[in-house]
Amino acid sequence: MREWWNRKKEKMRKRKENNDNYRFLDFMLDVLFWIPELVLLPFRMIIWLFSGIGRLLRGLFDIV
């Protein structure tokens, strides 16, 4: 009985170590990390656009 139990525990241990399934909890954590990024990305792009236009205008006026 003891040998059987030890073999069973060893199999379960190996199964848990090699389990690379994508679980629902993993999905929820990914969503929670990506929501702020998706919400803030449009604002960042607007800021990058205005700063790029500002640098372009500043470069043009420095030349003249």
N, C-alpha and C positions, 0 to 999 in steps of 0.2 A: 504493500500500500504506500509506503513511504517513497519508494522509487517512482511509482506512478505519479505521486503528488509533485515530486521534484521535477520530473519531465514536463508535467503540465505547467508548472510555474515557469520553467525555462522557455517553453513555447510561447506563453503569454508575454513574457518579458521581451522576447525577440519580436513578437508581433507589435507590441507597443513602440519599440524602438524604431521599427521600420515603417511605421504608419505615417505616410505623407499625404493623407487625404485632406482635401480642402473642406473644412467643416463650416457650418453656418456661423459659428462664433468668429472664425477667421474672416468670413465675408463681412460680418457686422463691424469688426474692427477696421477693416479696410475702408468701408463706407464712412465710418466716423472720422478717419484720417483724411479722406479725400473731399468731404463736404466743404471744409473751410477753404481748401485750395480752389475748388471750383467756384466758390462764391467770390473769393478775392481776386481771381485771375482777371476778370474784365476791368476791375479798377486798376490793377497793376498795368495792364496794357494801355489804358488811357493815360496813366502817368508817364509811361515810357514814350508814348506818342507825343505828348506835349513837351517832354524834356528833349526829345529828338528834334522837334520843330524849333524849340528855343535855342538849342545849340546851333542848328542850321542858320537861323536868323542872326544869332550873335556872331557867327563866323562870317556871314555876308556883310554885316555892318563893320566888322573889324577890318575887312579888306578895303572898304571904301574910305 
